């Protein structure tokens, strides 16, 4: 527990995130902050990469899933709906708790991520599951088996767990001018923004979405949650939500300065550059924070980049 944990802000608080950090410490990695001189020179910025692709399960998602699970007090089992990384986080949490787990995954989700979920001992249910009916599947299983449903983002304990990566980052680095964060349902950026605005109030928090799935950007501009007409088709499979979360969106409104939308080719080029210069395997969604620089976005000179995951095979 650090002195900065005395501050509180927003719907979730820095105290919530600090509590999550203590809860998670015995179970997860404290991930490093990486940099690349060659990438800095190429893009004309100083870039700091918080490397959650090196986290257990290969993604930051384990932080939120496990923080929520550890506070349940002996659940009969866990169930969730996820395209992959949160699925692995919940499966890992079920192993820590020693309870069964069912993960509802979209039929077209990554087979690599489905195999990883099964490797933690969870049951994958994906037949006939789409982004339009997945919620019905998971709630039916929860009711039938009495399992606890850990939502991928719209849960304060999940949000607080995701914020622990930012708490670590504030202890590993001096304040950057801005941090950039991939945005899906909003759980990750809600937790990160809560911490950043409490510890470094002058640091801008910038979300990044694919142009094909810019529901949060549209929602911020409209002042209310906007739902996309169809599930977004994007290489960034970790952010294929259709609408920001009911709980996450107020936090985004309060603490996020801006959300940018980027092209598919920029996401893939950012992924390629990160793998080439950082010598790390990252998934396409992890390229989102870097992508605005490739499109000439007006960004300040010192930037923090939250690398969300590395669950990818060429």
C-alpha positions as CSV (number, residue, x, y, z in Angstrom):
1,X,0.0,0.0,0.0
2,X,1.5,3.4,-1.0
3,X,0.6,6.9,0.2
4,X,-1.0,7.7,-3.1
5,X,-3.8,5.2,-2.2
6,X,-5.2,7.8,0.2
7,X,-6.8,9.7,-2.7
8,X,-10.3,8.9,-3.9
9,X,-12.1,9.8,-7.1
10,X,-15.0,8.8,-9.3
11,X,-17.4,5.8,-9.4
12,X,-14.5,3.5,-8.4
13,X,-11.8,4.9,-6.2
14,X,-8.0,4.7,-6.0
15,X,-8.6,3.0,-2.6
16,X,-10.6,0.3,-4.5
17,X,-7.6,-0.2,-6.9
18,X,-5.1,-0.3,-4.0
19,X,-7.2,-3.0,-2.3
20,X,-7.3,-5.0,-5.5
21,X,-3.5,-4.6,-5.9
22,X,-3.0,-6.2,-2.4
23,X,-5.4,-9.0,-3.2
24,X,-3.8,-9.8,-6.5
25,X,-0.2,-9.6,-5.5
26,X,0.3,-13.3,-4.5
27,X,-1.2,-14.5,-7.8
28,X,-0.1,-12.4,-10.7
29,X,3.0,-10.7,-12.2
30,X,4.2,-7.1,-11.7
31,X,4.7,-6.5,-15.4
32,X,7.7,-4.4,-16.7
33,X,7.7,-1.1,-18.6
34,X,9.5,-1.6,-21.9
35,X,11.0,1.0,-24.3
36,X,12.7,1.0,-27.7
37,X,15.2,3.7,-28.7
38,X,14.8,2.7,-32.4
39,X,11.0,3.0,-32.2
40,X,11.3,6.4,-30.3
41,X,13.5,7.7,-33.1
42,X,11.2,6.4,-35.8
43,X,8.1,8.0,-34.4
44,X,9.7,11.1,-32.7
45,X,8.3,10.4,-29.3
46,X,9.4,8.8,-26.0
47,X,7.3,5.7,-25.6
48,X,6.8,3.7,-22.5
49,X,5.1,0.3,-22.9
50,X,3.3,-1.2,-19.8
51,X,3.7,-4.8,-20.9
52,X,0.5,-6.7,-19.9
53,X,1.2,-9.2,-22.7
54,X,3.7,-10.6,-20.2
55,X,1.0,-11.0,-17.6
56,X,-0.3,-14.5,-16.5
57,X,-2.8,-15.7,-19.2
58,X,-1.1,-13.3,-21.6
59,X,-3.4,-10.4,-20.9
60,X,-4.3,-7.7,-18.3
61,X,-7.8,-9.3,-18.1
62,X,-6.7,-11.7,-15.3
63,X,-6.4,-8.7,-13.0
64,X,-10.1,-7.8,-13.1
65,X,-11.4,-11.4,-13.3
66,X,-9.4,-12.6,-10.3
67,X,-10.1,-9.5,-8.2
68,X,-13.8,-10.1,-8.6
69,X,-13.5,-13.8,-8.0
70,X,-11.4,-13.5,-4.8
71,X,-14.3,-11.5,-3.2
72,X,-17.1,-14.0,-3.8
73,X,-16.7,-16.1,-0.6
74,X,-16.9,-19.6,-2.0
75,X,-18.9,-19.6,-5.2
76,X,-20.3,-22.9,-6.6
77,X,-18.6,-22.1,-9.9
78,X,-17.8,-19.3,-12.3
79,X,-19.2,-18.4,-15.7
80,X,-18.5,-15.7,-18.2
81,X,-18.9,-14.5,-21.8
82,X,-15.8,-13.5,-23.6
83,X,-14.0,-13.4,-27.0
84,X,-10.9,-14.7,-25.3
85,X,-8.7,-12.8,-22.9
86,X,-11.3,-12.3,-20.2
87,X,-12.3,-15.9,-20.7
88,X,-8.7,-17.0,-19.8
89,X,-8.7,-14.6,-16.8
90,X,-11.9,-16.2,-15.4
91,X,-10.7,-19.7,-16.1
92,X,-7.4,-18.9,-14.3
93,X,-9.5,-17.4,-11.4
94,X,-11.5,-20.6,-11.2
95,X,-8.3,-22.6,-10.9
96,X,-7.1,-20.3,-8.0
97,X,-10.5,-20.8,-6.2
98,X,-10.7,-24.5,-7.0
99,X,-14.2,-24.3,-8.5
100,X,-15.6,-25.3,-11.9
101,X,-15.9,-22.8,-14.7
102,X,-17.9,-22.5,-17.9
103,X,-16.9,-20.0,-20.5
104,X,-19.3,-18.9,-23.3
105,X,-17.2,-17.9,-26.3
106,X,-18.4,-16.6,-29.7
107,X,-18.4,-19.3,-32.3
108,X,-16.0,-17.2,-34.5
109,X,-13.6,-16.4,-31.6
110,X,-9.9,-17.3,-31.9
111,X,-9.3,-21.0,-31.7
112,X,-6.0,-20.2,-30.1
113,X,-7.8,-18.4,-27.3
114,X,-10.4,-21.2,-26.9
115,X,-7.6,-23.8,-26.6
116,X,-5.9,-21.6,-23.9
117,X,-9.2,-21.4,-21.9
118,X,-9.5,-25.2,-22.0
119,X,-5.9,-25.5,-20.8
120,X,-6.9,-23.9,-17.5
121,X,-9.6,-26.6,-17.0
122,X,-12.6,-24.6,-18.0
123,X,-15.4,-25.8,-20.3
124,X,-15.9,-23.8,-23.5
125,X,-19.4,-23.5,-24.9
126,X,-19.4,-21.9,-28.3
127,X,-21.8,-23.6,-30.6
128,X,-24.3,-21.1,-32.1
129,X,-23.0,-18.3,-29.9
130,X,-22.8,-14.8,-31.5
131,X,-22.4,-11.3,-30.2
132,X,-26.1,-10.9,-30.5
133,X,-27.2,-13.9,-28.3
134,X,-24.1,-14.5,-26.1
135,X,-25.6,-12.7,-23.1
136,X,-28.7,-15.1,-23.2
137,X,-26.4,-18.1,-23.2
138,X,-24.3,-17.0,-20.2
139,X,-27.2,-15.9,-18.1
140,X,-29.0,-19.2,-18.7
141,X,-26.0,-21.2,-17.5
142,X,-25.6,-19.0,-14.5
143,X,-29.2,-19.5,-13.5
144,X,-29.2,-23.3,-14.3
145,X,-26.0,-24.2,-12.4
146,X,-25.9,-21.5,-9.8
147,X,-22.5,-20.2,-11.0
148,X,-21.4,-16.6,-10.5
149,X,-21.3,-14.5,-13.7
150,X,-18.2,-12.3,-13.9
151,X,-18.9,-9.7,-16.5
152,X,-16.0,-8.8,-18.8
153,X,-16.1,-5.1,-17.9
154,X,-19.3,-3.8,-16.4
155,X,-18.4,-4.7,-12.8
156,X,-16.7,-2.4,-10.3
157,X,-14.4,-5.1,-9.0
158,X,-13.3,-5.9,-12.5
159,X,-12.7,-2.2,-13.2
160,X,-10.7,-1.9,-10.0
161,X,-8.6,-4.9,-10.9
162,X,-7.8,-3.5,-14.3
163,X,-6.7,-0.3,-12.7
164,X,-3.8,-2.1,-10.9
165,X,-1.7,-2.1,-14.0
166,X,-1.9,1.7,-13.9
167,X,-1.0,1.8,-10.2
168,X,2.1,-0.2,-11.0
169,X,2.9,2.1,-13.9
170,X,2.8,5.2,-11.7
171,X,5.4,3.5,-9.4
172,X,7.6,2.5,-12.4
173,X,7.7,5.7,-14.3
174,X,7.6,9.5,-14.1
175,X,4.4,11.1,-15.3
176,X,4.1,11.0,-19.1
177,X,2.2,13.7,-21.0
178,X,-0.5,11.2,-22.0
179,X,-1.4,7.6,-21.7
180,X,-3.1,5.7,-24.6
181,X,-5.4,2.7,-23.9
182,X,-7.4,0.4,-26.1
183,X,-11.1,0.7,-25.5
184,X,-13.7,-2.1,-25.7
185,X,-16.5,-2.1,-23.1
186,X,-14.5,0.3,-21.0
187,X,-13.3,-1.8,-18.0
188,X,-9.7,-1.3,-18.7
189,X,-9.7,2.4,-19.4
190,X,-12.0,3.0,-16.5
191,X,-9.6,1.5,-14.0
192,X,-6.6,3.1,-15.6
193,X,-8.1,6.5,-15.9
194,X,-9.2,6.4,-12.2
195,X,-5.6,5.9,-11.2
196,X,-4.0,8.3,-13.7
197,X,-6.2,11.2,-12.9
198,X,-5.7,10.7,-9.1
199,X,-1.9,10.4,-9.2
200,X,-1.0,12.4,-12.3
201,X,-4.0,14.9,-12.9
202,X,-2.2,16.7,-15.7
203,X,-1.6,13.5,-17.7
204,X,-4.1,13.1,-20.5
205,X,-6.0,9.8,-20.8
206,X,-6.7,8.9,-24.5
207,X,-8.7,5.9,-25.6
208,X,-8.2,4.3,-29.0
209,X,-10.8,2.2,-30.9
210,X,-11.0,0.8,-34.4
211,X,-12.9,2.9,-36.9
212,X,-15.2,-0.1,-37.4
213,X,-16.1,-0.2,-33.7
214,X,-16.0,3.3,-32.4
215,X,-19.0,3.1,-30.0
216,X,-17.2,4.8,-27.1
217,X,-16.0,7.7,-29.3
218,X,-19.5,8.2,-30.6
219,X,-21.0,7.9,-27.1
220,X,-18.7,10.6,-25.7
221,X,-19.6,12.9,-28.5
222,X,-23.3,12.3,-28.0
223,X,-23.2,12.5,-24.2
224,X,-25.0,9.2,-23.9
225,X,-24.3,5.5,-24.7
226,X,-24.6,4.8,-28.4
227,X,-25.1,1.2,-29.6
228,X,-23.6,0.1,-33.0
229,X,-26.0,-1.3,-35.5
230,X,-24.0,-4.5,-35.9
231,X,-21.0,-6.2,-34.2
232,X,-17.8,-4.6,-35.5
233,X,-15.6,-6.5,-37.9
234,X,-12.1,-5.7,-36.9
235,X,-8.7,-7.4,-36.5
236,X,-8.7,-6.0,-32.9
237,X,-10.8,-8.9,-31.6
238,X,-10.5,-7.8,-28.0
239,X,-12.6,-4.7,-28.5
240,X,-15.6,-5.9,-30.5
241,X,-18.2,-4.6,-28.1
242,X,-21.3,-2.8,-29.5
243,X,-21.9,-0.3,-26.7
244,X,-20.0,1.0,-23.7
245,X,-20.9,-0.5,-20.3
246,X,-23.5,1.1,-18.1
247,X,-21.1,1.3,-15.2
248,X,-17.9,2.0,-17.2
249,X,-19.3,4.9,-19.3
250,X,-19.8,7.4,-16.5
251,X,-16.1,6.8,-15.5
252,X,-15.0,7.3,-19.1
253,X,-17.0,10.6,-19.2
254,X,-15.5,11.8,-16.0
255,X,-11.8,10.9,-16.5
256,X,-11.0,10.2,-20.2
257,X,-9.9,13.2,-22.2
258,X,-10.5,11.9,-25.7
259,X,-11.1,8.8,-27.7
260,X,-9.5,8.3,-31.2
261,X,-10.6,5.9,-33.9
262,X,-7.9,4.3,-36.2
263,X,-7.9,2.3,-39.4
264,X,-7.4,-1.4,-39.6
265,X,-4.2,-1.1,-41.5
266,X,-2.8,1.1,-38.8
267,X,-3.6,-1.4,-36.1
268,X,-1.8,-4.1,-38.0
269,X,1.2,-1.9,-38.8
270,X,1.4,-0.9,-35.1
271,X,1.4,-4.5,-34.1
272,X,4.2,-5.2,-36.6
273,X,6.3,-2.3,-35.3
274,X,5.9,-3.4,-31.7
275,X,7.0,-6.9,-32.5
276,X,9.9,-5.7,-34.6
277,X,11.3,-3.1,-32.2
278,X,10.3,-4.4,-28.8
279,X,11.0,-8.0,-29.8
280,X,7.8,-9.1,-28.2
281,X,4.7,-11.0,-29.4
282,X,1.6,-8.9,-29.1
283,X,-1.9,-9.4,-30.5
284,X,-3.5,-6.9,-32.9
285,X,-5.6,-5.3,-30.2
286,X,-2.4,-4.4,-28.4
287,X,-1.4,-2.2,-31.4
288,X,-4.3,0.2,-30.9
289,X,-2.5,2.6,-28.5
290,X,0.4,3.0,-31.0
291,X,-1.8,3.3,-34.1
292,X,-2.7,7.0,-33.8
293,X,1.0,7.9,-34.2
294,X,1.0,6.2,-37.5
295,X,-1.9,8.3,-38.7
296,X,-0.3,11.6,-37.7
297,X,-2.4,12.3,-34.6
298,X,-1.3,15.4,-32.7
299,X,0.1,13.8,-29.6
300,X,2.6,15.1,-27.0
301,X,6.2,13.9,-26.8
302,X,6.2,11.5,-23.9
303,X,3.5,8.8,-24.0
304,X,2.6,5.8,-21.9
305,X,1.2,2.8,-23.9
306,X,-0.8,0.0,-22.2
307,X,-0.1,-3.2,-24.1
308,X,-3.3,-5.2,-23.4
309,X,-2.3,-8.7,-24.6
310,X,-0.1,-11.2,-26.4
311,X,-2.4,-14.0,-27.2
312,X,-1.7,-14.3,-30.9
313,X,-0.2,-16.8,-33.4
314,X,0.8,-15.8,-36.9
